[in-house]
Amino acid sequence: MEARCPRCSTVFTTDRSGIQFCPNCGQQVDVPEPAARPPGQDPWGQPPGGAGGGAGGGFGAGRFTGEPPPGGAGGYPGGRELTPWERRKELGVFQGFFETWKRSVFSPQAFFPTVRPDVPWTEALYYAWIIHGITVAVGLPFVGLGLFRPSFPSSFDADPQMENAMRALSGGVGIGWLLASLLIYPLVLLAGAGIIHLVAMLFGAASNGYGATVRAMCYAAGPNLFGIVPCFGIVASIYTVVLSIFGIASLQQTSMGKAAGIVLLPILLLICCCGLLASVVIAGLAGLVSGMGGGTQSL
């Protein structure tokens, strides 16, 4: 029987159905069982001439199943393979998650060069979402008990109303914010990956598409689990940025220098914008306080 790769549209001959790889680009293809068909149609239900047989359409476009192909999980050019998380049907959900987390966090130089850029980005998004869910679940009791209650330094003469508003972030308001973050996390992550990918396009380092950028950002989320430990949040964030650079370099097949620029440029722009906004707000408040002081003296 004949099958067509949904990625490169290469038609290849196979003597069996099921999961296998395109001999040209390595895309995982799920070849369906041959079925009885009306005369004049090809084996995939298309009219003669291949109408509708573009990439991703017709020809029973391959779908990701999470199951290893015959002979193992490898087979992609360059020694790339499915991550343990993407092989969770074979390894089990817990082992697949833990092995992926361990390799990505402690052996990034060995892990990211083996990650395939063509597997649907939703697989990596599930992984990152679970990590965020764990941090939310662990943080809820602490926020609910008020152990993360923010306060001003004793030397800072804060308005009592402002301090009460800040402390309201613990308890019900803090819990509500954490739960809301769990719901919007995928949108925030995809938007952030979109910005990173736009910069990658400007750098000429986006050859494997948006999906590869999303996968790089998602599999770099492992250090966020360390953010659960007090005082480790900043360190975890910095290490996440480092892993994102490894991920972009590997999945977009570019240099570490370009990858660093792609990841760090949006962060620097965000810091500058936030600093500028803070300066404007502080200047406005200072002017307001000065004006109020002058008005009081005139009275």
Residue, then its C-alpha position, 0 to 999 in steps of 0.5 A: m500500500e502507499a502512504r503520504c507523509p503529512r509533513c513533506s508530502t512524500v509518498f512511500t510504499t509500505d506493506r503494513s498499517g500502523i505507526q511508522f516514519c516517513p523515510n524522507c523527513g522522519q515524520q511519524v505517520d499513522v497509516p490506516e488499514p486499507a478499506a474497500r473503496p469505490p472504483g476510481q478512488d485511490p487508497w485514501g479516498q481521494p479522486p484521481g489526481g490527488a486533489g486535496g492531498g496537500a500537507g496536512g490534508g487528505f491522505g489520512a494525515g498522520r496523527f500523534t498517538g504517543e505510542p512508540p513506533p515499531g523498533g523503538a522511539g527513535g527514527y528521526p533524522g539527527g538522532r532525535e526521538l520522542t521525549p519520555w513524556e511523549r512516550r507515556k503510554e509506553l512508560g507510564v504517566f509518572q515515569g514519563f513526566f519525571e524522566t523528562w523533568k530530570r533530563s531537561v533540568f539536570s542534563p539539558q545539553a544532552f536532552f534538548p538536542t534529542v527533542r524532535p521539533d515536529v511533534p505537536w506542541t500540545e504534547a509539550l504544553y500539557y507537560a508545562w501545564i502540569i508543572h504549573g499545576i503542581t506549583v499552584a497546588v503546593g502554594l495554595p495552603f501557604v497563601g490561604l494561611g497567610l504565610f506569603r503575606p507581603s509587608f513593607p519594611s519597618s523604615f518605610d512609612a506606608d499608607p495603612q490602606m495600601e499595606n492592607a491592600m497588599r496583605a489582601l493578596s493572602g487569603g481569598v484574593g491570593i487563592g483566587w489569583l493562583l486559581a486564575s493563573l492555572l486557567i490562563y497559563p496556557l494562553v500566557l505561555l503561548a503568547g510568550a512563545g509567540i513573541i519569542h518566535l517573532v524575534a526568532m524570525l527577525f534573527g532568521a532562526a525560525s526554520n522549524g516553525y512556531g511549534a518548535t518554539v513552543r516546545a522549547m519554551c515548554y520543556a524549559a519550564g522544569p525549574n519552576l518546581f524549585g520556585i516552591v522552595p522559599c528564596f529559590g524563585i529568582v534562581a529558578s526563573i534565571y535557570t528557566v531562561v538558560l534552559s529556554i536558550f538551550g531549547i531554542a538553539s536545539l529545536q530551531q537549529t541555530s547557534m547559542g549566541k542567536a538563541a541567547g539574543i532571541v530569548l533575552l531581547p524580549i526580557l530586556l525590553l520588558i524590563c526597560c518598559c516596566g522601569l520606564l512605567a515605574s519612573v513615570v508613576i513615581a514622578g507623578l506621585a512625587g509631583l502630586v505629593s509636592g503639590m499637596g504640600g505646597g497647597t497646605q503651606s499656602l493655607 
